[in-house]
Amino acid sequence: MDETAPRPARSVFPWLVGASQVVGLAAVVLTGVWMGHFQGGFAWDGSAREFNLHPLCMVLGLVFLQGDAILVYRVFRNEAKRNVKMLHGIIHLLALIISIIGFVAVFDSHRAAKIPDMYSLHSWCGMATLVLFCIQWVMGLMFFLFPVASSWLRASYLPIHGFCGLMLLVMAIGSSLLGITEKLLFSIMSTYSLFTPEGVLANVLGLLLLLFGVLLCYLTTREEYRRPPNPEEESLSIHFKTLTEGGSPTTP
């Protein structure tokens, strides 16, 4: 870590990152156990078992991998910015592909079972999250990874891009919690209040998703964990100041 960060922050940081990974992986595993053990397993045949791919893909893609894509800028603080950008974009692309598979699975299984689509709050929030995630990925590609925008636009959009990434993670976790509740009410509504194992497992899953979100938000918003500016970022900042305040690139 950067030597400018306070010593207590440096000592706690790896533990917080490790905790986030343990919590995130535990959420993915619990989702797999829930769908695999309690809901009959997985398949790609239009049945309820195909639907079971949907929760697993959403938790793995839109929550865990999206969170890790955000976290790379904190973990690899002193690596070459270009390499970190590539890793950030690749993980996001993987998250997008897995999430699309999850969406196809739910629509395919609903069509086979003649279940209506897009009527619940969960489906509205989930679709909004995926659409905005796609837009965010394309914008990041055009502005930062293979930039086609001017330095002024890139400097203006950078804080918006960071905010939208964190907002999308919160939206994904919120949509997941809505989906967990909806699935439980459809599957075990008559026994949910009896603390059945499936209900308890799903509740624990929800708490793990919340904890993952809290850890990611903390790690990405603490100033001492931010990546120190490199010459590329400083040039963007100077260029933005030049255009907005009328200075020159050499003005301190």
Protein Blocks (a to p, Z undefined) as FASTA:
>chain_A
ZZkbcfklmmmmmmmmmmmmmmmmmmmmmmmmmmmmmnopacdehpaklmmmmmmmmmmm
mmmmmmmmmmmmmmmmmbcfklmmmmmmmmmmmmmmmmmmmmmmmmmmmmmnopaehkbf
klmmmmmmmmmmmmmmmmmmmmmmmccbdfklmmmmmmmmmmmmmmmmmmmmmmmmmmmm
mmmmmmmmmmmmnopaklmmmmmmmmmmmmmmmmmmmmmmmmklpccddfklmmmmmmmm
mmmnopafklZZ
